[in-house]
């Protein structure tokens, strides 16, 4: 009889107020729920897609705007150089330009055969991150494409 009383004391539970528990949770946890995956972020699939999509859209939109600005600057610079060359303000030694371009091609061919160790380790880190966070990465890629299109 004494053993039965000890078992009841061991199995006692605390009463938890669910309203207080819900107030302490973040709003996105209340809306999307938690994912209990071992490696995945402790967020649900919908949360990961939303975070990836929003950040991807922002990155794509900014990439589009900055890309237009850079293309305009480079194109305008070439245009101004051609105008200056045509009007006689500057003269271009095309043989020297060709020699420099050929030298740069040779150097690129030599260095392109084997990438440095830093590049290989960064590529490995990125591939591991993408494999562990495939849902977040997929949302980012989709958002990035939408950002480029908008």
PyMOL commands that set and color helices and strands:
alter all, ss='L'
color gray80, all
select helices_A, chain A and resi 2-10+18-24+27-32+45-87+94-112+117-132+134-149
alter helices_A, ss='H'
color red, helices_A
deselect
rebuild
show_as cartoon
